[in-house]
């Protein structure tokens, strides 16, 4: 289903008026797909059917808080299973808390980030984005009170880690089968929790402000590689930049510009750390208007130049 993001607030409100939300689901406006203005060969993306991968939260946080806290998205679904600790979680512009035995599922290209308050243990499972897996279409956030469900999920993830680390033949295929079983388990668990009185860590309200923040993050995911400011996104959504920033601060805990800047800087750091792409190309790929501006902005935020950050890896 494709929904065109509208250029005036009246149509935007009409779109949001018919959207309902269960307690454990974050209701998202469908992300519009537009032809990118950047050559396809320059876009760094996970290939469809990328191998299943399990990474501990501790390992993911290594290398700096930006690895988990900065706004980002992935080109494949992600499941996060928090087993210890607590912190704050932002999904598509909505901010809430998490605690032990919280399960979070994020469809592909869902903007998110999470912070930690003290030691946090858990696993991040990167899943294949192929049609053979029936993943939920919306983000999920559930607290599993049932010990049996906790053990089932932990056991499945442990089996995936064991297979991943074994180096055995056909390991990729075995992990794919584990992912298939996980998709069935997730669907059953989400359905069982759909009508529970309070399955989620917090009751989520669905207001025009929440829908506006979600639509804004969806647009950022589509267009952040283009050097456009908050004014551009506010115009697309039919609101003023001041109103958009006020709503984002209320719903996400940060102004609109900070969300956009955070997304661009995460992309820049990822490309600096994980690729050998030239810095000028990274600046363009991350949505900065020029390499010179990128260097100044990066140093102001990271405390070192892009070249210094790359060398530190």
PATI-327293 format. One record per residue (C-alpha): x, y, z. Coordinates in Angstrom, 1 decimal. Example, Ala and Ser with C-alpha at 12.3 -4.5 7.8 and 13.67 -1.06 7.14 Angstrom:
<sites>
<site u="12.3" v="-4.5" w="7.8"/>
<site u="13.7" v="-1.1" w="7.1"/>
</sites>
This chain:
<sites>
<site u="0.0" v="0.0" w="0.0"/>
<site u="1.3" v="3.4" w="-0.9"/>
<site u="0.2" v="6.6" w="0.7"/>
<site u="1.3" v="10.0" w="-0.7"/>
<site u="2.5" v="12.4" w="1.9"/>
<site u="0.5" v="15.5" w="1.5"/>
<site u="1.5" v="19.1" w="1.2"/>
<site u="-1.1" v="20.7" w="3.5"/>
<site u="-2.2" v="20.0" w="7.1"/>
<site u="-5.8" v="19.4" w="6.2"/>
<site u="-5.0" v="16.4" w="4.1"/>
<site u="-2.4" v="15.2" w="6.6"/>
<site u="-4.9" v="15.3" w="9.4"/>
<site u="-7.4" v="13.4" w="7.3"/>
<site u="-4.8" v="10.7" w="6.7"/>
<site u="-4.1" v="10.4" w="10.5"/>
<site u="-7.8" v="10.5" w="11.4"/>
<site u="-8.4" v="6.9" w="10.5"/>
<site u="-5.3" v="5.4" w="12.1"/>
<site u="-5.7" v="3.2" w="15.2"/>
<site u="-3.1" v="2.0" w="17.6"/>
<site u="-3.0" v="-1.0" w="19.9"/>
<site u="-1.0" v="-0.7" w="23.0"/>
<site u="2.1" v="-2.6" w="21.8"/>
<site u="2.2" v="-1.2" w="18.2"/>
<site u="3.6" v="2.0" w="17.0"/>
<site u="1.3" v="3.1" w="14.1"/>
<site u="3.4" v="4.4" w="11.3"/>
<site u="2.4" v="6.3" w="8.2"/>
<site u="3.7" v="4.2" w="5.2"/>
<site u="7.0" v="5.5" w="4.1"/>
<site u="6.8" v="7.0" w="0.6"/>
<site u="9.2" v="5.6" w="-2.0"/>
<site u="10.6" v="8.1" w="-4.3"/>
<site u="13.3" v="7.9" w="-7.0"/>
<site u="16.6" v="8.9" w="-5.4"/>
<site u="18.5" v="11.7" w="-6.9"/>
<site u="21.8" v="10.0" w="-5.9"/>
<site u="23.2" v="7.5" w="-8.4"/>
<site u="22.3" v="4.0" w="-7.3"/>
<site u="25.8" v="2.8" w="-7.2"/>
<site u="26.6" v="5.4" w="-4.5"/>
<site u="24.0" v="4.2" w="-2.1"/>
<site u="25.3" v="1.8" w="0.6"/>
<site u="22.6" v="-0.7" w="1.5"/>
<site u="22.2" v="-4.1" w="2.9"/>
<site u="21.5" v="-6.6" w="0.0"/>
<site u="18.1" v="-8.3" w="0.2"/>
<site u="18.4" v="-11.6" w="2.1"/>
<site u="21.5" v="-10.4" w="4.0"/>
<site u="22.8" v="-13.1" w="6.4"/>
<site u="21.1" v="-13.3" w="9.8"/>
<site u="23.4" v="-11.8" w="12.4"/>
<site u="23.2" v="-11.6" w="16.2"/>
<site u="25.1" v="-8.9" w="18.1"/>
<site u="25.1" v="-8.3" w="21.8"/>
<site u="24.0" v="-4.9" w="23.0"/>
<site u="27.3" v="-4.6" w="24.8"/>
<site u="29.3" v="-5.2" w="21.6"/>
<site u="27.1" v="-2.8" w="19.6"/>
<site u="27.7" v="0.0" w="22.1"/>
<site u="31.5" v="-0.4" w="21.7"/>
<site u="33.1" v="2.4" w="19.8"/>
<site u="30.9" v="5.2" w="21.2"/>
<site u="27.4" v="6.0" w="22.4"/>
<site u="26.5" v="7.0" w="18.8"/>
<site u="26.4" v="3.3" w="17.9"/>
<site u="23.1" v="2.9" w="19.8"/>
<site u="21.9" v="6.4" w="20.6"/>
<site u="22.1" v="8.2" w="17.3"/>
<site u="19.0" v="8.0" w="15.1"/>
<site u="19.4" v="5.4" w="12.4"/>
<site u="17.6" v="2.7" w="10.4"/>
<site u="18.5" v="-0.5" w="8.7"/>
<site u="17.5" v="-2.0" w="5.4"/>
<site u="16.3" v="-5.1" w="7.1"/>
<site u="14.1" v="-5.9" w="10.1"/>
<site u="15.7" v="-5.9" w="13.6"/>
<site u="14.7" v="-7.5" w="16.8"/>
<site u="16.1" v="-6.2" w="20.1"/>
<site u="15.7" v="-8.3" w="23.3"/>
<site u="16.6" v="-6.5" w="26.5"/>
<site u="17.3" v="-8.9" w="29.3"/>
<site u="18.8" v="-6.5" w="31.9"/>
<site u="19.0" v="-2.8" w="32.6"/>
<site u="16.9" v="0.1" w="31.4"/>
<site u="17.0" v="3.2" w="29.3"/>
<site u="15.1" v="5.3" w="26.8"/>
<site u="14.0" v="4.2" w="23.4"/>
<site u="13.0" v="6.4" w="20.4"/>
<site u="11.1" v="4.8" w="17.5"/>
<site u="9.9" v="6.9" w="14.6"/>
<site u="9.9" v="10.1" w="16.7"/>
<site u="8.1" v="8.5" w="19.8"/>
<site u="10.0" v="8.4" w="23.0"/>
<site u="9.5" v="5.8" w="25.8"/>
<site u="11.3" v="3.7" w="28.4"/>
<site u="12.4" v="0.1" w="28.3"/>
<site u="13.3" v="-2.3" w="31.1"/>
<site u="14.3" v="-6.0" w="31.4"/>
<site u="12.4" v="-8.5" w="29.3"/>
<site u="11.4" v="-5.9" w="26.7"/>
<site u="11.1" v="-7.1" w="23.2"/>
<site u="11.3" v="-4.5" w="20.4"/>
<site u="10.7" v="-5.4" w="16.7"/>
<site u="11.6" v="-2.8" w="14.0"/>
<site u="10.6" v="-3.3" w="10.4"/>
<site u="13.1" v="-2.3" w="7.7"/>
<site u="13.9" v="1.4" w="7.5"/>
<site u="12.4" v="2.3" w="10.8"/>
<site u="14.2" v="5.2" w="12.4"/>
<site u="15.2" v="4.5" w="16.0"/>
<site u="17.8" v="4.8" w="18.7"/>
<site u="18.2" v="3.8" w="22.4"/>
<site u="20.2" v="5.1" w="25.3"/>
<site u="21.2" v="3.2" w="28.4"/>
<site u="21.1" v="4.0" w="32.1"/>
<site u="23.8" v="1.9" w="33.6"/>
<site u="24.7" v="-1.6" w="32.4"/>
<site u="22.3" v="-3.1" w="29.8"/>
<site u="22.4" v="-6.6" w="28.5"/>
<site u="20.5" v="-8.0" w="25.5"/>
<site u="20.8" v="-9.0" w="21.9"/>
<site u="20.2" v="-7.3" w="18.6"/>
<site u="19.1" v="-9.7" w="15.8"/>
<site u="19.4" v="-8.5" w="12.2"/>
<site u="16.9" v="-10.5" w="10.2"/>
<site u="16.4" v="-11.1" w="6.4"/>
<site u="14.0" v="-8.8" w="4.7"/>
<site u="12.5" v="-11.3" w="2.2"/>
<site u="8.9" v="-12.2" w="1.5"/>
<site u="9.2" v="-15.8" w="2.8"/>
<site u="9.3" v="-14.4" w="6.3"/>
<site u="6.1" v="-12.9" w="7.6"/>
<site u="7.4" v="-10.1" w="9.7"/>
<site u="5.1" v="-7.6" w="11.3"/>
<site u="4.5" v="-4.5" w="9.2"/>
<site u="4.6" v="-2.1" w="12.2"/>
<site u="7.1" v="-1.7" w="15.1"/>
<site u="6.3" v="-3.7" w="18.2"/>
<site u="7.3" v="-3.1" w="21.8"/>
<site u="6.2" v="-5.7" w="24.3"/>
<site u="7.2" v="-6.6" w="27.9"/>
<site u="7.1" v="-10.4" w="28.3"/>
<site u="5.9" v="-11.2" w="31.8"/>
<site u="5.5" v="-14.9" w="31.0"/>
<site u="8.7" v="-16.8" w="32.0"/>
<site u="7.9" v="-19.4" w="29.4"/>
<site u="8.0" v="-16.8" w="26.6"/>
<site u="11.2" v="-15.3" w="28.0"/>
<site u="12.9" v="-18.7" w="27.9"/>
<site u="11.6" v="-19.4" w="24.4"/>
<site u="13.0" v="-16.2" w="23.0"/>
<site u="16.3" v="-16.4" w="24.8"/>
<site u="16.7" v="-20.0" w="23.8"/>
<site u="16.0" v="-19.2" w="20.1"/>
<site u="18.6" v="-16.3" w="20.1"/>
<site u="21.1" v="-18.5" w="22.0"/>
<site u="20.7" v="-21.2" w="19.3"/>
<site u="21.3" v="-18.6" w="16.6"/>
<site u="24.4" v="-17.3" w="18.3"/>
<site u="25.7" v="-20.9" w="18.6"/>
<site u="25.1" v="-21.5" w="14.9"/>
<site u="26.7" v="-18.2" w="14.0"/>
<site u="29.8" v="-18.9" w="16.0"/>
<site u="30.2" v="-22.5" w="15.0"/>
<site u="31.5" v="-21.9" w="11.4"/>
<site u="29.8" v="-25.1" w="10.3"/>
<site u="28.9" v="-25.8" w="6.7"/>
<site u="25.4" v="-24.6" w="5.8"/>
<site u="25.4" v="-22.3" w="8.7"/>
<site u="23.8" v="-19.5" w="6.7"/>
<site u="20.9" v="-21.9" w="5.8"/>
<site u="20.5" v="-23.0" w="9.4"/>
<site u="20.3" v="-19.4" w="10.6"/>
<site u="17.7" v="-18.8" w="7.9"/>
<site u="15.5" v="-21.6" w="9.3"/>
<site u="16.0" v="-20.2" w="12.9"/>
<site u="14.8" v="-16.8" w="11.6"/>
<site u="11.7" v="-18.5" w="10.0"/>
<site u="10.8" v="-20.1" w="13.4"/>
<site u="11.4" v="-16.7" w="15.1"/>
<site u="9.0" v="-15.0" w="12.7"/>
<site u="6.3" v="-17.6" w="13.6"/>
<site u="6.9" v="-17.2" w="17.3"/>
<site u="6.8" v="-13.4" w="17.0"/>
<site u="3.5" v="-13.4" w="15.1"/>
<site u="1.9" v="-15.7" w="17.7"/>
<site u="3.2" v="-13.8" w="20.6"/>
<site u="2.1" v="-10.4" w="19.2"/>
<site u="-1.4" v="-11.8" w="18.4"/>
<site u="-1.7" v="-13.2" w="22.0"/>
<site u="-0.7" v="-9.8" w="23.5"/>
<site u="-2.9" v="-7.7" w="21.2"/>
<site u="-5.9" v="-7.7" w="23.6"/>
<site u="-3.9" v="-7.8" w="26.8"/>
<site u="-4.8" v="-5.0" w="29.3"/>
<site u="-1.3" v="-3.4" w="29.3"/>
<site u="1.3" v="-5.6" w="27.4"/>
<site u="3.6" v="-2.7" w="26.7"/>
<site u="5.9" v="-0.8" w="29.2"/>
<site u="3.8" v="2.3" w="28.7"/>
<site u="0.4" v="3.2" w="27.3"/>
<site u="0.9" v="4.9" w="24.0"/>
<site u="-1.4" v="7.7" w="23.0"/>
<site u="-2.2" v="8.4" w="19.4"/>
<site u="-2.6" v="12.1" w="18.7"/>
<site u="-2.1" v="14.5" w="15.8"/>
<site u="1.3" v="15.4" w="17.4"/>
<site u="2.4" v="11.7" w="17.4"/>
<site u="1.3" v="11.2" w="13.8"/>
<site u="3.2" v="14.4" w="12.7"/>
<site u="6.4" v="13.2" w="14.4"/>
<site u="6.1" v="9.8" w="12.7"/>
<site u="5.5" v="11.4" w="9.3"/>
<site u="8.5" v="13.7" w="9.8"/>
<site u="10.8" v="10.8" w="10.6"/>
<site u="9.5" v="8.9" w="7.6"/>
<site u="10.3" v="11.8" w="5.4"/>
<site u="13.8" v="12.0" w="6.9"/>
<site u="14.4" v="8.4" w="6.1"/>
<site u="13.4" v="9.0" w="2.5"/>
<site u="15.3" v="12.3" w="1.9"/>
<site u="18.0" v="12.9" w="4.5"/>
<site u="20.7" v="12.3" w="1.9"/>
<site u="19.5" v="15.5" w="0.2"/>
<site u="20.8" v="18.8" w="1.7"/>
<site u="17.4" v="20.1" w="2.8"/>
<site u="16.6" v="21.7" w="6.1"/>
<site u="13.7" v="21.5" w="8.5"/>
<site u="11.9" v="24.1" w="6.5"/>
<site u="11.7" v="21.7" w="3.6"/>
<site u="10.1" v="18.9" w="5.7"/>
<site u="7.7" v="21.3" w="7.4"/>
<site u="6.5" v="22.6" w="4.1"/>
<site u="5.9" v="19.0" w="2.9"/>
<site u="3.8" v="18.4" w="6.0"/>
<site u="1.9" v="21.6" w="5.8"/>
<site u="3.1" v="23.1" w="9.1"/>
<site u="5.6" v="25.8" w="10.2"/>
<site u="9.1" v="24.8" w="11.2"/>
<site u="8.4" v="26.2" w="14.7"/>
<site u="5.4" v="24.0" w="15.1"/>
<site u="7.2" v="21.0" w="13.8"/>
<site u="10.1" v="21.5" w="16.2"/>
<site u="7.7" v="22.1" w="19.2"/>
<site u="5.9" v="18.8" w="18.4"/>
<site u="9.2" v="16.8" w="18.1"/>
<site u="10.4" v="18.2" w="21.3"/>
<site u="7.2" v="17.2" w="23.1"/>
<site u="6.9" v="13.7" w="21.5"/>
<site u="10.6" v="12.7" w="20.9"/>
<site u="12.3" v="14.8" w="23.6"/>
<site u="14.4" v="16.7" w="21.0"/>
<site u="13.8" v="19.4" w="18.4"/>
<site u="13.2" v="18.7" w="14.7"/>
<site u="16.6" v="19.9" w="13.7"/>
<site u="18.4" v="17.6" w="16.2"/>
<site u="16.6" v="14.6" w="14.8"/>
<site u="17.6" v="15.4" w="11.3"/>
<site u="21.2" v="16.3" w="12.2"/>
<site u="21.5" v="13.1" w="14.3"/>
<site u="20.4" v="10.9" w="11.4"/>
<site u="22.9" v="12.5" w="9.0"/>
<site u="25.8" v="12.3" w="11.5"/>
<site u="25.1" v="8.6" w="12.2"/>
<site u="25.2" v="7.9" w="8.5"/>
<site u="28.5" v="9.8" w="8.2"/>
<site u="30.1" v="8.0" w="11.1"/>
<site u="28.9" v="4.6" w="9.8"/>
<site u="30.4" v="5.3" w="6.4"/>
<site u="33.7" v="6.6" w="7.9"/>
<site u="34.0" v="3.5" w="10.1"/>
<site u="32.7" v="0.8" w="7.8"/>
<site u="33.7" v="1.8" w="4.3"/>
<site u="36.7" v="3.3" w="2.4"/>
<site u="34.5" v="5.9" w="0.7"/>
<site u="36.1" v="9.2" w="0.1"/>
<site u="35.2" v="11.9" w="2.6"/>
<site u="33.8" v="14.2" w="-0.1"/>
<site u="31.5" v="11.4" w="-1.2"/>
<site u="30.5" v="10.6" w="2.4"/>
<site u="29.5" v="14.3" w="2.9"/>
<site u="27.3" v="14.1" w="-0.2"/>
<site u="25.9" v="10.7" w="0.7"/>
<site u="25.0" v="11.9" w="4.3"/>
<site u="23.2" v="15.0" w="3.2"/>
<site u="25.7" v="17.8" w="3.8"/>
<site u="25.8" v="20.6" w="1.3"/>
<site u="29.6" v="20.6" w="0.9"/>
<site u="32.7" v="18.8" w="2.1"/>
<site u="33.9" v="21.9" w="3.9"/>
<site u="30.6" v="22.3" w="5.8"/>
<site u="30.6" v="18.6" w="6.6"/>
<site u="34.1" v="18.9" w="8.2"/>
<site u="33.1" v="21.9" w="10.3"/>
<site u="29.8" v="20.3" w="11.4"/>
<site u="31.4" v="16.9" w="12.1"/>
<site u="34.2" v="18.4" w="14.2"/>
<site u="31.7" v="20.5" w="16.2"/>
<site u="29.7" v="17.4" w="17.0"/>
<site u="32.3" v="14.7" w="17.4"/>
<site u="35.3" v="16.7" w="18.6"/>
<site u="37.5" v="15.6" w="15.8"/>
<site u="37.6" v="15.9" w="12.0"/>
<site u="36.2" v="13.1" w="9.7"/>
<site u="39.8" v="12.0" w="8.9"/>
<site u="40.7" v="11.8" w="12.6"/>
<site u="37.6" v="9.8" w="13.3"/>
<site u="38.3" v="7.4" w="10.5"/>
<site u="41.9" v="6.9" w="11.6"/>
<site u="40.7" v="6.1" w="15.2"/>
<site u="38.9" v="3.0" w="14.0"/>
</sites>
